[in-house]
Amino acid sequence: MSVYDKKKVGQRIRKQREALEISREQLAEQIGRVPRFCADIERGQAGMSIETMLSICTLLKLSPNELLLGQDANTTTYDETELIIAALNQCTEKQRKDALALLKLFITAIH
């Protein structure tokens, strides 16, 4: 099971930003945030909204899976799929609908 790790997410952002030769200031400007906030994200000291995450994914040409979990969208294992299904089965109907809406948003953002 993968766990969200803000420091690792920040490291992936920094690594990809530098690989694409984008300055932190350029990143901040493109996603509508201040450079200090981007620095805090890269250090793992701040989280980000879904909107910010999707903007970063688009700008840095990363899928949400690559950004959040360090894996390509095609590398989800059967065990992870079972965990996702089990988690959804424990949700209320509203939570499942919200999860579906988020999933649709992610799919739209990466295509």
Long-range contacts (C-beta under 8 A, 24 or more apart in sequence): 1-79, 1-80, 1-83, 2-69, 2-70, 2-71, 2-80, 4-68, 4-69, 5-44, 6-41, 6-44, 6-45, 6-46, 6-47, 7-43, 7-44, 8-44, 8-70, 9-41, 9-44, 9-67, 9-68, 10-41, 10-42, 10-43, 10-44, 10-45, 11-42, 11-44, 12-62, 12-66, 12-67, 12-70, 13-41, 13-42, 13-56, 13-60, 13-67, 14-42, 16-60, 16-61, 16-62, 17-42, 17-60, 20-60, 20-61, 22-59, 22-60, 27-56, 27-59, 27-60, 30-55, 30-59, 31-55, 31-56, 31-59, 50-102, 50-105, 54-105, 54-106, 54-109, 57-109, 57-110, 58-109, 63-110, 64-106, 64-109, 64-110, 73-110
